[in-house]
Amino acid sequence: MGRHHTFLFTIDSAIVIDAAVDGNDARFINHSCAPNCEAVDEKKHIYIEAIRDIAPGEELTYDYSYERDGTEDEEWERLYICKCGAPTCRGTILAPMKKRGKR
C-alpha cells in the first residue's frame, strides 16, 4: 500500500489499460460521488460519456468506485478518502459496500 493511487482499467484477464502510459487527457478526470460522466468499456476501449448535461467550465468527473475484495480495513478507508463535497458523498472512492442479503 506504499503508493495507493492507480489509474487502471481492467479490460479482461489479460488486458489492463494504464492511463499513466501513453494516456490522454481523460487520465485527469477526478472522482465524484455525484459524477457527470461514466467510464464505458466498449470492445476493449474505454470511453468517457456524459450522464447528464455539463455546464461550460464544469469539471468532468466520474465515480472511481474502486472494487472491493473484502480485505479492506480502516487503512484502506483512510487512503481512499473522498472529499468531493457532493450531498451524496459516501466518504470514500471505494465502491459502495455490498448489502448482505437476509437469511
N, C-alpha and C positions, 0 to 999 in steps of 0.2 A: 504493500500500500504506500510505498515511498512517493511515487508520482501517481496521483489518482485521476487526473484528467485524461479522458480518452475521447477520440473523435473518430470512432469506427462504426461502420455499418456492416453487420454480418449478412451476406447475401445468401450463402448456403454453407454446407460443411467444409467447402474448400476455398471459398472466396470471401475476403474481407476487404472493404474499402477503407483506406486510411486517408482522411482529408488532409492530414499534415504532409502527405507525399503527393505532390502534383495536384493538390486540391484547388478548387476555385473559391470565389468569394463566399460561397454558401457555408464554408467552414467557420465563418464569423457570426453565423446566426445563433443568437443566445436562446437560452431556455426560458420558458414562462409556463406557469401552471394554468394560464388562460391565454393560450397561443393564438396567433392569427394565421399560422401556416401548419402544415404537417409534412413529414417526410414520407414519400411513397416509393416503394420498391416495385419497379416495373421492368420485367425482362432483364434483371441483373443490373439495372441502373437505378440510382436514387434521384428522385425529383422532389423539389420543394414546391408545394402547391398551397395557394391561399385557401383558407377555410372560411373566411369572411372578408368583407370589404376592408381594405387597408388604406388609411388616410395618408396623404402625401407627407413624407418626413417621418412617419411612424416606423419604429424599429421592427424588423421581421423577427419573429420568434416561433419556436415550436417546443413541444413538451418532450424533453430528452427521455423521460420515462425509462431510465436505466433499469434493465432487467434485474430482478432479484433472484437469487438462487437458494435462499433460505439460510445462508450463513451470515447475513448482515447482523451487525450489533450496533451499539451506541457509537462506535468509532466511524462506521460507515455513515450513519446519520449525520455525524459532525462533519465529515469530509464532503458529503454531498448535500450540504445545506442549501436551501433556496431562499432568496430574499427578493423574489420578483415583485412583491407588493400587490399582487392580484388579490381581490377579495376571497378567491377560492384557493389561495396558496396553501399547499399541503406541507410546506416547510422543508421539502427535500426534492432533489431532481431524480431520486429513485422512483421507480414505478409504484403506484399505489399498492398497499398491502392487499393480497387476495383475501377475500372474505371466506371464512371457513363455513362450509355447509352444516346445516343442522343434522344431527344424528338421531 
